[in-house]
C-alpha cells in the first residue's frame, strides 16, 4: 500500500536525508515517527558520547547543548513541512528558521538518552509555519519552545 499525506506515517534516516539539507555533525534527528500530515509528529535523536559537541560541552560532564535540542525541534518540524509541500508540488523547497519563543530548558540531556521531539503545528500562513515543540527523555520534559519557519524555493 502506498502512503499518502493523509495517513499516519514515518520517515527513516534515508527519508530524513531526502527532506533536509543537514548532514553530520549538524543533523539532529535520526528518524521521525507518528507523522500526522503537517499537523504533528515525533522526531527521535539518539544521543551518543562520541558526538563532537561533547569534547567541549563539557569534557568531564557531557551535557547535550540546549541550543541543539531547539535545533532538533526545528529540524523535525521542517522535515514534515518539506514532506507536506513535496507531496503537493515538484519544486524543491528549503526551510529556514525564523523565530524561537517561549523557550525553556528543564533538565539536562546526557549521552545514552533518547530525545523525542514532539511537534504540533500552531499555525500556517502561506510559506510560514509555527510549531510548539517539547523535547522529552523517558517521558520527562527536558525542553520546550515555539518555533517559526519559512519555506523558500531552492
Rosetta blueprint (number, residue, H / E / L):
1 X L
2 X L
3 X L
4 X L
5 X L
6 X L
7 X L
8 X E
9 X E
10 X E
11 X E
12 X L
13 X H
14 X H
15 X H
16 X H
17 X H
18 X H
19 X H
20 X L
21 X L
22 X L
23 X L
24 X L
25 X L
26 X L
27 X L
28 X L
29 X L
30 X L
31 X E
32 X E
33 X E
34 X E
35 X E
36 X E
37 X L
38 X L
39 X L
40 X E
41 X E
42 X E
43 X E
44 X E
45 X E
46 X E
47 X L
48 X L
49 X L
50 X L
51 X L
52 X H
53 X H
54 X H
55 X H
56 X L
57 X L
58 X L
59 X L
60 X L
61 X L
62 X L
63 X L
64 X L
65 X L
66 X H
67 X H
68 X H
69 X H
70 X H
71 X H
72 X H
73 X H
74 X H
75 X H
76 X H
77 X H
78 X H
79 X H
80 X H
81 X H
82 X H
83 X H
84 X H
85 X H
86 X H
87 X H
88 X H
89 X L
90 X L
91 X L
92 X L
93 X E
94 X E
95 X E
96 X E
97 X E
98 X E
99 X E
100 X E
101 X E
102 X E
103 X E
104 X E
105 X E
106 X L
107 X L
108 X L
109 X L
110 X L
111 X L
112 X L
113 X L
114 X E
115 X E
116 X E
117 X E
118 X E
119 X E
120 X E
121 X E
122 X E
123 X E
124 X E
125 X E
126 X L
127 X L
128 X E
129 X E
130 X E
131 X E
132 X E
133 X E
134 X E
135 X E
136 X E
137 X E
138 X L
139 X L
140 X E
141 X E
142 X E
143 X E
144 X E
145 X E
146 X E
147 X E
148 X E
149 X E
150 X E
151 X E
152 X E
153 X E
154 X L
